[in-house]
């Protein structure tokens, strides 16, 4: 399927976070969309986390139109706040299957046909809880690379709307949380040091430890690292002021956190608010 630049989301066209891709065979016999960037006047495979390689839509599209790449895509990230729902095998004989049409209607976002002609991409603004991302023919992406075609499905929006409520409904239904048995007894608030001690004693504590030490390797941007830290701390405490104190004590703390970010909130409290709104599992009360 050829690229239709004019059909791409109107409100994402000015972002400089596009990359061309080349189709390469995978071990499963299917073609993979491998992001590329210019190096020594040649297109070479690239790690999409290298922000200095990102291009404007115009420049990425020029490489495609010149026949040097097979298509282009957008680099997602928590700083962008866009989620892509990838619906695999959603069309048969050019018609959208009922299960896919129900999801398209529920999310009601920018919807396009994928390069294979048999899948759909739905782009909406919002954030995903921590946890699983794939089930059956549906995958939800809030980071990484998503290939775009610009071939909108009939009835699709031309822009990417905010759909946090719909996202949470789809996520909760697709990846239901385990049912809790019994009601936990109320517990007294823990001191900051106690919260950190509990969090650093659990599996995957190295992720939190790295962020507390200022190690942002693997994150697309500082904003994404900030949000990841807030989400990890939320696992141990749901007190926004306590999360703020713990974040300020980390090596990630910087002046930007105190800048206004709308709705009477600073950037830091807006970040924490987003993490709390997403919800998700938490540590059981301390004994």
N, C-alpha and C positions, 0 to 999 in steps of 0.2 A: 504494500500500500504506500503510495507516494505521500510526501509531506504537504499539508495544506496550512501554510503559515497564517493565512487570514482567518482560519478557524480556531486558532489557539486562544486560550483565555485572555481576554482583553486586559484584565487587571494584572496579569503576570508578564506582559510583554516587555516592560521596561526593566525588569530585574536582570542583573548580570549574574546568572547562575545556570546557564545552559551549557551543555556539552554535546558534541556529535557522537554518534555511536556507529560501530561497524558490526555486522552480523558475523558471528563465528560459531562453528559447530561445537556442540557440547557432547559430553560422554553419553548422554541419554538419547542422542540422535537428533535433538532439537537444536535450533539456532539460538545462541545467546546474544544479547545486545550489549556489547562491550564498549563502555565510554572511552573516548580517545581525546587527546589534546595534542597541539602542535609542539614538536621538539625537533630542532635542527631541520626545519622546513618539512618535516614529515609527521603524519598522524601516528601517535603511539598510544597504546593502552595507558590509562591513567587512573590513579586513586582519586575518586570523586571528592575526598576530603581535602584535597589540595586546592584551596580557594583561589590561588593565583592563576589556576588554569581555566577557571570559569569564563565563559564568553557571554556577550550580549546575544539576544535572539537573532539579530541581523547577521552577526559574524558566524554563528553556528549554522544558520540556515544557508549562508553562502557556501559553506563547505559541502553541505548536502546537495545544493543545486549544481555545484561544480562536479559532482560525481565522486567526491573524495570520501564521502561517508554515506551510510545507508539511511540515516535518520538522525534525529536529535531528541534530547530529553532534558528534564529539569532536575536539579539537585535539591531534594527536599531536606528540611532540617527544622528543629524546634524553633529556630529564630524566624523561619518563614511562616510557621503555623498552618501549613497546608497538609492535609492527609489525602492520600490516594488509595481508593479502594480498587483493587485489581480483581476483576471477575473473569476467571478463566473458563473457557468453553461455554460462554454465555449466549452465543448465537448459533443457530443451526439453519442452514440454507438462507442466511441473511436475516433471519427473524430472531428477535430476542426471546429467550426461553422464559417461562413464567417466573421461576425463582429469581432470575436476574432482574426482570422487570419490576418485581416487588422491591428489591433493594434499590434500584435506580429511582423509583418513585419515592421511597422513604428518605433517601439521602438528598434527592432533588438538587443536584449540583451541576457543575460542568461535566458532561458525559461525552466520551468519544469512543469510537471503535479502535481497538488496538491494531498494531501493524500486521498481526496474523489474520485479521478479519474475522476472528472467531471469539475474541474477548472484548471486554469493555473496561475503561478506566473512568472512575467517578472522582472528581476532585472537589473537596470542600475544605473550609477553614475550621480548625479545631485542634484538639489534642487527644492522644490516646492514653489510656491507663498503662501502667507497667504490666507486662504479661505477654501472653501469646499473641501472635500476629496472623497465623494461617490456620484455616480449617476448611477442608474440602476444596471447593473451587474459589474461595474468597481469601484474599490476603490484604491486610491493612498496613499501609506504609506511612511513616511520618519522618523517615530519614532515608538517605541513600538516593538512588537514581531511578527515575520513572520515565520511560520512553513515551513520547507524545506524537500524535499524528495530525491533530487538528480536524479530523473528520468527525464532527459532532453527530451524535445521535439525534434524530428528530425529536424536538421538544426540549433539547438541552439548553441550559442557561449559557450565556456568552461569557459570564464571569464566574468567579469562584466564591460562593456565598458562605457565611458563617452557619455551621450546622452542628454545634456542639451537642445539643440535645439528641439529635438523630444519631450522631456518632456513638454516643454513650448507649443509646437503646440498641443499636446494631451490635456493638461490642458486647454488651451484657447478655444479649440473647445468643450470640455466637460462641462466646467464651464465658459461660456462667461460672460464678464463684462457687466454691464448695459450700455446702449447707452447714452452718454452725449448729451444734447441738448444745442446748442449755444456754443460760444467760450468764456471762462472766460477772463476777462480783466487782463492784466499783473499786478503783484503786486510787491511791493518793498520787498527785503529780510527782514526777521524778525530777531531780536536779539535772542540770545540763550535762554534768560529767557522767551521771548514771545513764542517761539516755545514750550518750556516745559509747559508753562501755558496753551496753547491751547490743547496739548496732554493730560494733566492731567485733563482736563475738559470734556473729552469725555467718552462715555460708555466704560467699561472694562479698564479704566485708572489704575485700581488697579494692572494689570499685569505689566505695565510700572513702577509704583511706587515701586513695590516689587523688581524689578531688579535694579532700581536706588539705592535702599537701601541695595543691596547685597544679597537679599533673592533668592536663586537658588533652593529652594525646588520644586520638580516636574520635574527638568531638569536632563537628564542622565549624563551630564558632564558640566564642566565650559565652554567648547567651545560652547556647545549648548545654554547655557545661554547668552554668548556673542553675538551669532548670532541672538538670539531672541531679544535682546536689540537693535541691529542694525536695524532689520526689523521693530520694533515698532517705532523707531526714524525716519526711512525713511518715515513713514506715514505723518510726520509733516514737514520734510525738505529733499530735495534730494541733498543737498550740502554735499559732502563727508567730507570736512574739518569741517563743523559744526557738523555733526554726530560724528566725532572723538572727538571734544571738549566736546560734551555732554556725550559721553561714558567715557572719561577720568575724568569727574567730578563725575561719579557714584562710588559707593562702589565696583563695580566689577573690577575697574582698577588694573592692576598688571604688573610686569616687562615683562612678556611673550609677552605682546602686541607689544613691540618694537623689537622683534626678527625677523630676515629675514624669509620670507615665500615664496620665489621664485618670479620670474618675477619683481625683483626690489622693491617688496612691503614688508612692515612689516606684521606681523600677524594681527594687528588691521586693516590696510587698505585693506588687502585681505578679511577680514571678511566683512567690509563695502562694498567693491566692489561686493562681492557675493550678498549681500542684495539689492544693487542697480540694478544689472543685472536681478534679479528676477522680479523687477517691482511690479505692483499691485496698488490698490487704494491709493489715497492720500487725505489729508484734502483740502477742497476748499480754495481758496485764502482768506486771512484775509480781512474783510471789510475796 
